[in-house]
């Protein structure tokens, strides 16, 4: 790298913002070139002095108080969301809950009525009734041993 190229990267080098490869190239040039080494040293000292000076300067007390008061008055996102949700949209909240209750009730009531009028439901219930009438009363008791005994007698096993 020549001096012109290296001077483009001085401030990034001082702030440690260069990638490793570019940082090595700049450091190698600064080690070989006395003029660039002096220039970068002056910039580093200036940067340190500016940091020290800026850190020593305090904001005026009245400015700090104004900033703190404005920060205290401004609610955070969560509290502002809750406040807006509860105060501005009570009607929407109540109507939403009512709508949900009505929809759920309608779903179950209408579903139940549709189920009773459905041809498949009717056929299944009639078939179930027919099967229950055809079974031996012992089988309907759901006793496993009696059921096994009944089928063994029926099949001869």
C-alpha positions, 0 to 999 in steps of 0.5 A: 500500500502507498501513503495515499491508500493508507491515509484513507484508512487512518480513522477506521484503523484508529477506531479498530473498524478495519477487517484483519487483512486491511488492518495488517496492511495499514500496520505494516505500512505505518511500521515502514513509513515514518511520515505516516507513523507521525501522522497517525500518531498525531491523529491518535493523540487528537482523538484521545484528547477529544474523548477526554474533553467530551467526557469531562463536559457535563450537561447543564443541570436544568437540561438534565432535569428537562430530559428526565421529566420528559422521559418520565412523562412519556410512557413506554410502549406496553403501558401505552398499548394497554391504556389505549386498548382499555380506554378507547376500545371498551366498546370494541372489547365488549362487542368482540367478547359478545360476538365470540360468545354468540358464534360459539353458541351458534356453532354448537346449537346449529351443529347439533341441529344439523347433525340431527337432520343429517341423513348419515347421523340418522342412519347411524343412530338407526343402525346402532339401535338395530344392533343393540336390539340384536345383541344378547343382553349379556354382551351389552353389559360389556363384561369381557369374559361373558362376551368371549364366552358368548362368541366361543359358544356361537362359533364352537371354538 
